[in-house]
Amino acid sequence: MDLEIRNYRNEDEDGWVRCRTLSFLDTAYYDHVLREKEVYENPSIELVAVIENTIVGLLDIEYERKEGTVCSRGNGLGGMIWHVAVHPDFRRKGIGKKLLLKSQEISNEIGLDYLEAWTRDDEWVKNWYELHGFQQEESYLHVFIDGEELSGVMKSDIPHLHPVGAFAHYVGEDNDAIKKKFKRTHECFCYKKKINCE
Ligand SMILES: CC(C)(COP(=O)(O)OP(=O)(O)OC[C@H]1O[C@@H](n2cnc3c(N)ncnc32)[C@H](O)[C@@H]1OP(=O)(O)O)[C@@H](O)C(=O)NCCC(=O)NCCS
């Protein structure tokens, strides 16, 4: 199997969407499905991993020209990893690592100081970031609120409009209480990696 890591091209969009959708099905982001690829406001590094004309991996980083315009925190110029994914049939073969190494090489050339990434509570994905030198920083909760759970959380002032679900961020101190109250919560972790620091 010949693997090529190269820049994303417009004609890759279908393959990119398919690869991303399948790659997230067994993660805590299973229902965060995109039907087209985003276009970033800021410059970006957009890579794909290709085997026999099929996209089996992808990595997107949107990066800063001015500090604080893309990333949430940190000193210097940052790059935000919006997507990194490897098709489930091609995992644990070093494809994610190759995408990351290539993106770091480009980040170094551009002069970025650090990369930032956010991920939910999939231990194996967190392990992957940590294995590649990312350090865990803050976290907060993603809360999916459904049916009767909405009582006391949200009500509509619009006649005949009845909310049936909500998605919320919880940034308080009592994670345990929130996890107990709502059936679906995910801890969302920020990871950082310094680059360009030799
Ligand atoms: C995270 C991800 C990009 C890694 O890509 P990959 O090509 O499978 O990873 P690599 O081959 O570079 O690295 C493999 C290492 O990562 C860890 N890892 C990856 N998948 C794992 C799994 N399912 N279970 C346990 N460890 C796993 C292990 O440390 C593994 O090393 P090992 O096989 O020697 O034990 C890929 O698993 C993926 O697409 N995950 C779902 C999408 C996602 O959550 N993206 C990040 C959030 S935005």
The ligand as an SDF file (V2000), in Angstrom:
LIG
                    3D

 48 50  0  0  0  0  0  0  0  0999 V2000
   -6.5620    9.8420   16.6780 C   0  0  0  0  0  0  0  0  0  0  0  0
   -6.2890    9.3090   15.2710 C   0  0  0  0  0  0  0  0  0  0  0  0
   -6.2400   10.4870   14.2940 C   0  0  0  0  0  0  0  0  0  0  0  0
   -4.9460    8.5780   15.2890 C   0  0  0  0  0  0  0  0  0  0  0  0
   -4.6430    8.1380   13.9820 O   0  0  0  0  0  0  0  0  0  0  0  0
   -3.8750    6.7340   13.7420 P   0  0  0  0  0  0  0  0  0  0  0  0
   -3.3270    6.7680   12.3710 O   0  0  0  0  0  0  0  0  0  0  0  0
   -4.7820    5.6270   14.1110 O   0  0  0  0  0  0  0  0  0  0  0  0
   -2.7120    6.8350   14.8400 O   0  0  0  0  0  0  0  0  0  0  0  0
   -1.1850    6.4150   14.7260 P   0  0  0  0  0  0  0  0  0  0  0  0
   -1.0620    5.1610   13.9410 O   0  0  0  0  0  0  0  0  0  0  0  0
   -0.3860    7.6060   14.3120 O   0  0  0  0  0  0  0  0  0  0  0  0
   -0.8580    6.1770   16.2430 O   0  0  0  0  0  0  0  0  0  0  0  0
   -1.2700    4.9990   16.8580 C   0  0  0  0  0  0  0  0  0  0  0  0
   -1.1920    5.1870   18.3700 C   0  0  0  0  0  0  0  0  0  0  0  0
   -2.2560    6.0250   18.8310 O   0  0  0  0  0  0  0  0  0  0  0  0
   -2.9180    5.3690   19.9320 C   0  0  0  0  0  0  0  0  0  0  0  0
   -4.1840    4.8260   19.4220 N   0  0  0  0  0  0  0  0  0  0  0  0
   -4.7430    5.1200   18.2280 C   0  0  0  0  0  0  0  0  0  0  0  0
   -5.9020    4.4610   18.0950 N   0  0  0  0  0  0  0  0  0  0  0  0
   -6.0750    3.7280   19.2040 C   0  0  0  0  0  0  0  0  0  0  0  0
   -7.0860    2.8380   19.6480 C   0  0  0  0  0  0  0  0  0  0  0  0
   -8.1850    2.5860   18.9140 N   0  0  0  0  0  0  0  0  0  0  0  0
   -6.9610    2.2590   20.8600 N   0  0  0  0  0  0  0  0  0  0  0  0
   -5.8810    2.4920   21.6000 C   0  0  0  0  0  0  0  0  0  0  0  0
   -4.8590    3.3470   21.2320 N   0  0  0  0  0  0  0  0  0  0  0  0
   -4.9760    3.9530   20.0520 C   0  0  0  0  0  0  0  0  0  0  0  0
   -1.9890    4.2580   20.3690 C   0  0  0  0  0  0  0  0  0  0  0  0
   -1.0160    4.8360   21.2160 O   0  0  0  0  0  0  0  0  0  0  0  0
   -1.3640    3.8650   19.0560 C   0  0  0  0  0  0  0  0  0  0  0  0
   -0.1130    3.2330   19.1850 O   0  0  0  0  0  0  0  0  0  0  0  0
   -0.0700    1.6300   19.1420 P   0  0  0  0  0  0  0  0  0  0  0  0
   -0.8930    1.1940   17.9740 O   0  0  0  0  0  0  0  0  0  0  0  0
    1.4010    1.3620   18.9850 O   0  0  0  0  0  0  0  0  0  0  0  0
   -0.6430    1.1900   20.4480 O   0  0  0  0  0  0  0  0  0  0  0  0
   -7.3810    8.3030   14.8000 C   0  0  0  0  0  0  0  0  0  0  0  0
   -7.4340    7.2480   15.6940 O   0  0  0  0  0  0  0  0  0  0  0  0
   -8.7700    8.8740   14.6130 C   0  0  0  0  0  0  0  0  0  0  0  0
   -9.1780    9.1620   13.5000 O   0  0  0  0  0  0  0  0  0  0  0  0
   -9.5670    9.0300   15.6870 N   0  0  0  0  0  0  0  0  0  0  0  0
  -10.9380    9.4810   15.5560 C   0  0  0  0  0  0  0  0  0  0  0  0
  -11.0560   10.9300   15.1950 C   0  0  0  0  0  0  0  0  0  0  0  0
  -10.6580   11.8220   16.3610 C   0  0  0  0  0  0  0  0  0  0  0  0
  -11.1070   11.6210   17.4690 O   0  0  0  0  0  0  0  0  0  0  0  0
   -9.8110   12.8530   16.0840 N   0  0  0  0  0  0  0  0  0  0  0  0
   -9.2870   13.7610   17.0970 C   0  0  0  0  0  0  0  0  0  0  0  0
  -10.2510   14.6600   17.6990 C   0  0  0  0  0  0  0  0  0  0  0  0
  -10.4910   16.1290   16.7410 S   0  0  0  0  0  0  0  0  0  0  0  0
  1  2  1  0
  2  3  1  0
  2  4  1  0
  2 36  1  0
  4  5  1  0
  5  6  1  0
  6  7  2  0
  6  8  1  0
  6  9  1  0
  9 10  1  0
 10 11  2  0
 10 12  1  0
 10 13  1  0
 13 14  1  0
 14 15  1  0
 15 16  1  0
 15 30  1  0
 16 17  1  0
 17 18  1  0
 17 28  1  0
 18 19  1  0
 18 27  1  0
 19 20  2  0
 20 21  1  0
 21 22  1  0
 21 27  2  0
 22 23  1  0
 22 24  2  0
 24 25  1  0
 25 26  2  0
 26 27  1  0
 28 29  1  0
 28 30  1  0
 30 31  1  0
 31 32  1  0
 32 33  2  0
 32 34  1  0
 32 35  1  0
 36 37  1  0
 36 38  1  0
 38 39  2  0
 38 40  1  0
 40 41  1  0
 41 42  1  0
 42 43  1  0
 43 44  2  0
 43 45  1  0
 45 46  1  0
 46 47  1  0
 47 48  1  0
M  END
$$$$
